[in-house]
Amino acid sequence: MRNHSRGLDEVLHHYKHVDKDSLKYEAAVFLLENMPYHYSSKEIIEDSATLEKWRKETDALLTMLQSRYGYDAIPRDKIDSIRLERDSLYAVTQLNGITYSNNLLCDTALVTPEFLIQHIDNAFEVWHSNRFAKRLSFEEFKEYILPYSSLQYHKSLNNGNTLNNIFVPLVKCGRSETLVEAIRRYNLAIWNLRGLNGRTDNKSMAGIYSMYINGIHDCTDIATWGCDILRACGIPTVVENVIGYRDFVGKHYHCSVYDTDKSKWYPFNAESSLPGELSFEDPASLNVYRNTFSAQKNTPYFLRNENEAVPAELCTPCIKDVTSEYRKVHCITLPWNECSDNNLAYLATFNANGGRKVVTWGVIDTLMNRVTFENTLPGILYLPVYYTKDGCNSFFTPFYLEEQEGEVRIMEIPGIDNDTAITELCLTRKFPRKKKMVSVAEELVGGKFLGSNSGDFSKAHLLYTITKAPEPLFAEYKFKKHAKYQYYRFQAPENNPHANISHLEWITGSEHGYVNVEQASREHCLAPTDTLKAIMDTASVKLLDRDRNRMTWAKEYDGNMQTAPGAYRDITLSLDEPQIVTAVRFAPLNADNGIKAGNLYRLNYWDKGWKTCGEKVAEYEYLKFENVPSNKLYWLENLTEGKEEMPFTIVNGEQKFIYYDIIKAMQ
């Protein structure tokens, strides 16, 4: 038994001699023994009386509305009208909030005996009374109902008794027939509470009061509050997180609820989805970790050798890899021939923030010279690494797992070898074209450019038809018919009536002497042979709409590849008088992951870790690097903007991206 500060041993005395209950005593022991692993912030409340009055009034209003209209039939306009009335009394932007101390403190220094006793008593009450918790074993109860916090590092301390008193009357999840209905009630109640108060940018509105306001929540807040409140109401819930994603930076926290009838977990996003609606079958999701209250001995925190470094992503004792509960995982072994006294090695995946992110660990067997990884997934680029005091080291070539009939094979990345030769590369992208963006371009086929001298286009002439899906670059399309029209229009196909065109310019020649023109933007250049054409193109100008202001804000004219007026079918150019348009230059809506002129880039290659080949500012929509080690795994970083990047190899002179071109299982 660890020593406890602030007289927490009083809790044990209470359940041993005052409220004699052996199970509550064991529950208290469980919390106290694991409490040293948990940290929270001390709250600083500026005006608790006003905040409490405001919160209780919100609760009373929602209770009244539920009584009048039924639990899930409250008219939205009624909530909106009440919010407008309340703004004059309780403007949420003017309420004093809660701040937190800058330093996290161990919970042994913050939790009081009174807090813990109230919390434990409530946990046992809902365990015995709530139909969704009754069938939990004591061991399950200790992890899924009993804990007062759902993350190792937790800002707010709210005991279950307080949360129960507030939210059970509002959520009424105990009356639900199914877990799905219980979560639906929770989601609806939270949204209605916030609807009565509106939105604020007051970031100091924290603690329990943050649950009453829109606009200040991230996925961590949403998941932890959802878990803590649902547990306090008797719903067995945990917080989990996807440690990362195949294609993009970041991780995501969510809740998962335990169905005791089926002995199965159902993940969901609190406030926005229901159990069963969240899936990790998409290979874009990596390992899923459950946040536990008890320290897990089978974690790097405990398995490491003395003084062995552990990457930050996995350096916590209170996690459990539960990927296997949602997807099929595979156990693999890799050879280990390093001179190291480490107990652990890791599999990292590519991450644009730093080039790698550790997602799972393996135990080193020095007698058999191998490392065993128990929770790997097919179709993921893995970078095998281990950590020393000097940093991260690679011990095996990058690979992926290919699954066939339930078995997996370790596959090397094609196009990679130990060749010491050098080469030159001409690169046009840092990230492959997304399937959705390819579809958007394909849906433009059949789109037409029309000319007319009547604003309603009752009589119009066809000038150009898109017959092939346009590439995600700014290119010119010449009209076959040149005549003067006062109105020009792009009309999307009838079966796909979305004008998903970005950066549109109506091109004419400077020889016409029109005054409503500006210099046309040059076409994109994807190779050195294209640049001469761009340099010599000095006669092309673009016509301006008679509404000059529209040319500065409209999505088709703002120069942003990632915006387009897709909600509409047409884009119309209106002129003061008939004029000639000879061509259009445009790009389809796309994710803008090609090379951008003016941006600074760095090219890296993998050789037992990421190494740089140099940096360059792009002059055009391609980059040429010389003296590059050949036949490597490459990574092109945009140091100016954007977050989407992906490793690639070069095959027959072309970029082949890992997930869209090489790992066929991903297609």
N, C-alpha and C positions, 0 to 999 in steps of 0.2 A: 504494500500500500504506500502510495506517495504521500508526502506531507501536503497539507492543504492550508492555504492562507485564509484570512478573514473568517476564521472559525467555522469552515465548511464541515469539519467533523461533527458539528452540531446536527447536521442533517442525518448522519448515521445514528447519533444518539437518539434523535427524534423517532426514527423508525424502529429502533431497538427497545426503547424504554417508554416512549410516550404513545405514539400511534403504532403499536406493535404490529409489524407486517413484514414477514421475511422476504416476500417478493419485492416490496418497495425498498427494503434495505438493499437487496441485491441490485436493484435498479440504480439506487444512489451510488453504490460502489462502482457500477459501470460508468456512470457519468463522471464521478470524481477521478477515477483512474485514467480516463481518457481526456479529461479537461485540460491537462497541461499541453496538449497538442493543438488547442484551439485559442484563437485570438480575436478580440473585438475592440471597437473604439468606444471611448467614453463620450456620451452624448452631452452637448451643451445646449440647453433649451432656454431661449430668450424670454418667451412669454407663454408658459404652459397653460395658463388659465384661458387665454384667448383661443389658443389652438384647440384645447379640449372643448370649449364651447362651440367652436366652429365644426369640429368633428362630430359632436353629439347631435348638433342640429342637422348635419348631413344625414346621419343615421336615421334620425326621426323622420326626415322627409322621405327617404327611401322606404321606410317601414310603412308610412302612410300611403305611398303610391302602390306598394305591393298589396296592401289591404284593399285599396280601392279598385285596382285594375287586374289583380292577379300577378303571380310572380313574374311571368314572362310576357305580359301583354301591356306593359307600361308604354303609352304613346311617346315616341321620341320628341315630338313637338312640345309635349308637356314638360319633359325634362329640360328641354332648351329654354322654355319660357321661365321656368323656375331659376335656372342658372342666370338668366339676364336680370331677374329681380334681385337675386342674391349679390350680383356684382356691386350693387350700390351699398350693400351692407358688409359683405366679406369679399372684397377684391383679393383673390388669392395672390396677386402680385405684390400686395401690400402687407400680407401676413408675415410676421417674424417667423423664422424657421428654426431648424436645428442644425447645429454644426457638430463636427466630430473632432476630437483631439487628433493631432497629426500622427501620433504614435499608436500603433496597435499594442494592446496590452494582453497578456495572458489572461484567459477567463478566470483563472484562480484568483486574480487580483480584482476582478469586477463582479463576479457572481456572489450574491449573498445567500445565507441559509434560507431566509424567507422566500427569496426568488425561487430557489431550487425546490423547496418543499411544495410551494404552490404549483410549480410546473409538474412535478412528479405526480401529485394528487390528480391534476387534470388529466395527465396522460393515462393513468390507470382508470379513471372514470370513463373516458371515451373508448378505451380498449374494451371495457366490459359492456358498454352500452351501444356503441355504433356497430351496426350489422356488418360493415365492411372491415372492421378490425377484430371482431370477436374470435375469428378462427386463426388469428396469428398465434404462433408459438411464442413463448417468452423470449427466445433468442431473436425472432423476427421483430417482435414488439420493441426490443431494445434499440434496433436500428431504424425502424420505419415509423414509429410513433413517438418514442420517448425523447430523442434528442431535442435540445432547445435551440440548436442551430444546425443548418444544413450544409454549411461550408466550413472549411478549416479556418478561413479568415472571414469574419462576419462582422459587419459594421454594427448592426443594432442587436440589442439583447431584449427580447420580448418573451416573457414566459407564456406557456401555453394557456394558462388560466386567463390571462389578459386577452389574448387573441380569441379564445373561445367565447368569452363574454361579449366581445365586440361583433364577431363575425358569424357565429352560429345563428343568431336571430335574423341576420341579413342574408346569409347564404342558404340556410336550411337544407344543407346537403344530406343530413341524416334522414330526411324524408324521401330521398330519392330511391327509386327501385333498382337502379343500376349505377355502376361507377361512372359511366359516360354521362348520365343525367346529373350526378353529383358534381362533376367537373363543369358541366354546362351551367349549372346554377352558380358555381363560383365565378366563372368567367363573366356571366351576365351581371351578377351583383357588383363586381369590381367596375365594369364598364358603366353601370348606372351611377355608382358613387362618383366616379370621375366626371360623368356627364353633368352632374348637378353642380360641379365646381369649375369645370373648364380646364384651360391650359395655362401653364406658367413657365417662365424661364428662370424662376427663383430656384437655383440649384441648392440652396440651403434648406429647402423644404424636404426634410429627410425623416427617417424613422417611420413610425406607423402612419404619420400624416402624409407621407409621400404616396401612399396607396390611394389617396383621395384626389389626386391631381394628375392630369395628363402632361406629357411632354418632358419628363425627367427620368425615364426608365430605360435601362439597357437590359439585355437578355439575362445578365447575372441577377439584377434586382428582381426582375419578373419571376425568375425561377426560384430564388431563395425565399421571397415573400410567399409565392404560391405554395411552396413546400411547407414552410413553417405554419401558415394559416390552415392548410388542409390537414396537417398532422394534428394541430390543436383541435380540429373539428372531428378527428377520428378517422381520417382517410390515410392509409399507409402510403407514404410518398417519399421519394428521394430526389435529390438534384444530381443530374448527370451532365457530362459535357462531351461533345465530340472534340477530340484533341486537335483536329485540324481537317483540312480538306485537300483533295487531290489537286484542284485547279487554282485555288485562291488562298489568300492570307486570312488568318483568323481562326477562331474556334467558337463554338456555340454552346450555351448552357440551356438545359431544358429540364422538365420534370418527368418522372416516371411513376406510375401508380401500380400497386400490386393487387392483383385479383386473387383473393384467397380461394375462391371456388375453382379457378383454373390453374392456380400456382404459376401465374404468368405475369410478366411486367408489360405495361403498355406506356410507351413514351408519348409525351405531348408537350406543346408549348402553352404554359399557363397563360390565361387571358385570351388566347387566340385560336387554339385548336383543342381537339378532344382526344382521349385515349384511342389509339388505333389509327390516327390520322398522320402520325409522324413515323417515317420509315427510314432505315439506314441501309436499305438494299442497294441504293444508288452507290456505285463504286466511288463517287466523289467524296463520300464520307469515310473518314479514317476511324481509328479505334475509339470506342466509347468507354468512358470512365465514370464509375459511380463514386460519388463523394460520400464517405462514411463518417460516422462519429468515432468509431473505434479505430485504433491504429491497426493497420494490416501488416502482419509480419512478412508477408510475401511481396514486399515492395522494395524498390532500390534503396529507400531510406534505411532499411534494416539489412538488406542483402549485400550491400556494398562492403568492400574491405575497409579497414581503418584508413582514414585520410583519402579514400577514393572519391574523386569528384563525380557528382551526379548532375545531369542537365536539369535546369530549372523546371522544365515542363513536368518532370516526374519526381521531383525532390520533395515529396510530401508523404507522410505515413498513412494518410486518410483517403486513399483511393483504391479502387478495385476495377480491374479491366473486365468489363461485362459485354464486350463485343460479341462473344459467343451466344449471348441470350437473344441477339437480334440478327446475327449473320453467321454463316459458316466460317470458322477460322481454321487455320492449318498450322501444325507444328512442324518446324523445319530445323535443320542443323546446318551450320556453316563451319568450315575449317578455321581453326585458331592457331596461329603460329607466331604470335607476337611475344616479345620479351616484356612482360608486364605482370604485376601481381594483382591486377584487377580481378574482381569477382564477376563483373558485369560488362556486357557490351550492348549496343543499341542499334535499332534500325531507325534511321531518319528518312523522311521523305523530303522532296524538294519544297521549299517555301521561299517565295520572293523576298521575304523579309529576312535577309541574312543567308539565303541559299539552302538552308536545311532546317528541319524541325524534327526532333526525336519524337517517335510515336509509340514505341514499345521497347521492352528490354529482354535480354536473354542472359542466362546463367552460363558462365564459362566452366567447362570441364577440362582442367589442365592435364589430367591423366589421359583423356581420349583426344586431346587437342581439338576441341570443338565447342561451339556455342549453340545452345538450344533456345529457339524462340517459339513460344507456345501460341501466340495470338497474331498470326500474320494473315494478310488478305491477298487474294489474287488481283492481278492487274494494277499493281501499285509500284512505281519506281522506288526501290529501296536503296539507301546509301548506308552501308554498314560502318559503324563508327564505335570508338570507345574514347573515354575521357581520362586525361591525366592532368597534373597540376599545370602543364604547359598548354593545355587546350584540347581540342578535338582532333582525333586521328582516325584515318580510314584503315580497315584491315581486310577488305574484300572488295572486289569490283562491283559497281552498281548492277542491279539485277531486278527482275520482276518475276512473279509467279504466274504460270499459265495453268489453268485448271482444265482438266479433261476427265469426264466421267468420275468426278469426285476426288480425283488425285491431282496433285500439283507437281510441276517441274520447275526448277530454278532455271530461268532463262537469262542469258546474257543480252546486253543491249547491242543490236547489230550496228556495225559501223564504228565500233570502238576497238582499238588494239593498242599495243605498246610501241607503235611506230614512233621513231624519233624525228621523222621528216617534218618539214614545215610547208605551209601552203598559204594561199590567200582566199578569203571568203568574201562573197558579196551577199549581204543579208537584207531582207525586206520586211521582216516581221520579228516581233519579240514574243508573240503569242499566236496560236493558230486561230483560224476563223471558227467562230462558234456555230454549231448546227442551227441555232435559232436565227442567227444573222444570215446564214446561207439561205435559209427558207424565206427570210424577208426579201432578199434579193431576187429569189426565184419567183416570188409572188408579184414582182413588178413586170414580169414578162406579159406582154399584151397591153401594157400601158401606152398611152398615146399623147403626142404633143400636137395641139391644134392651134390654128390661127383663125381669127374672126374679126369682123368689124361691127359686130353686135355684142353687147355685153352679156346677153343671155346665151350666146353661142347657138342660137337657133339655126344659123347658117354658118358652118365652120368647115375649114379645109384641113385634111390630115397632112401633117408635116413630117412626122416620124413615129414609128412604132417600135417599141422595145421587143426584140425577138430573142434575145439571149440574156440570161441573168447577168447583170453588171457586176464587175469586180469591186471590192471595197476600196476604191481609189477614185480620185477626182479626175474624170476623163471627159473628152469631148465627143459629142454625137452630132453629126452634120445633118441638116435638113435637106431634103431633096427638092423642095419647092421654096423659092425665095420670092416673096411678095410683101407688100406693106399691109400690116394688120395693126389695129388699135388694141386688140386683146390677144393674149397668148395664154394657153392653158395646158397644164399636164393633167391628164385624166387617168386615174388608176383603173385597172381591169374591173369589170363588173363583179366577177367572182371573188376578187380580193380588193375591195374598195378602200384601200389605205394608201395615202400618198407618202409612203416611207422613203422619201428622198431628202437627203441633207445636202447643204452647201450647193444650192442651185444657182446658176448664172445663165442669163439669156444673152447670147453672144452675137455681136454684129461687128462690122468693119469700121475702123476709124475714118475711112475715106468718105463715109456718108456725112460726116460733119455734125452728127447729132450732139446736142448740148447736155442731154440727160443721160450721161454715160460716166463710167469710171473705168480705170484700167482693169482688165479681166485678170483673174487669178490664173496662174499658170497651171497646166495639167501636171499631174504627179509623174515623177520620173523614177522608174524602178530599176534602171540600169544606166551605166555611163553613156550608152548609145542614145538614150532619151534626152539627155541634157542639152544637146545642140539644138534640138527642135524647140525646147522651152526658151532658150536664150534668144533665138531668132524670132520668136513670136511676139512682135511689138505692135502689130496692127490690130489685134483683137481687143475689143472693149466690151463691157457689159452694159445693157440697158437698165435704167433704174425705173422703178414703179413711180407713178405720179404721187403716190403716198410715200414720200421719202422716209418718213419715220418708220414705216413698216419694214423697210429694208434693213433696219438696225436690230429689230427684236424678233421678227418672225422666224420660226424654227428652220424654215427652208433657206434662210438667208444669213443665219447667225454664224456660219462657218464652223459650227460644232458638228462633227461627224456622228455624235451620239444623240442628236435630236432631229426630229422630223415631224411634220404635221400629220402623223398617221391616223389621227382621229377623223380626218377628212379624206374625201376621195380626190378632190381637185386642188391644184395650185394655180392661181391666175395672176398674170402680169397685166396691169391696166396702164395704158399710156394716154397722154393728152391728145395724140394724133397718130395716125397709122405710120408705122416704121418697120424696117426690115430686120428680122432675126434670121441669122444664117445657121445657127447651131445652138445647142445647149451644152453646158458643162455641169456635171453633177456627180455625186456619189450616192449609192444606196445607204440607208441607215446602217451603221455598223459600230462595232465596239472600239474603233480607233486604235487598234493594236498593231498597225503598221509602223514603219519608221516615220517620225515627224521631223521635218526640217526645223533646225534651230534647237532641237533637244540634244542633251548630252547623254551619251551611251557608254557603257563599259562591257567589254566582251570577256567572259570567263570560260575556263575549261576545267574539267574534273581530272585531277591527277593526285589521287589520295587526298582529296580535298579540293575546294575551288581555288583556282589561281587565275590571275588576270592577264589578259593579252594586251590591255591598253584601253584608253578612253578616246572618244571622238565626238565632235559636234556634227550632226548630220546637216549637210547642205541641201540634200534632196531626200527622196523617200527610199533611199537605200544607203547602206553603209559598206564601205570596203575596208577590210582589215588585212594587213599583210604580215608575213612572218608569224603565222598562227600554227601551233602544233596540230598536225593532221590527225584525223580519225579519233576524235575525242567526243565526249559529251559536252555540249556547249550551253552557255546561259548568257543571254543578252539582257543587260539591265538598262532601263531608262532611268537616269539619275535626275531627270527634270520633273517628270510627272508620271502618273499611272502606277497601278499596283499589279496588273496582270502580266505575268511572265512565265515561261515554261521552257525547260531544257529541250534541246534538239540535237540531232546528229546531221551530218551532211552525206547524202546519198546521191551519186551522179550529179553533184553540184547543187542539189536542192536541199533546202531545210526540211527535215522530217521531225516533227514534234512528237514527243514521247507518247502522249495520250491520244492524239488524233491520227497519227500516222504509223506508229510503231507497235504499240500494244493493241493488237487487233481486238482483244476482248472488250476494249473500251468503245469500239465503234458501234 
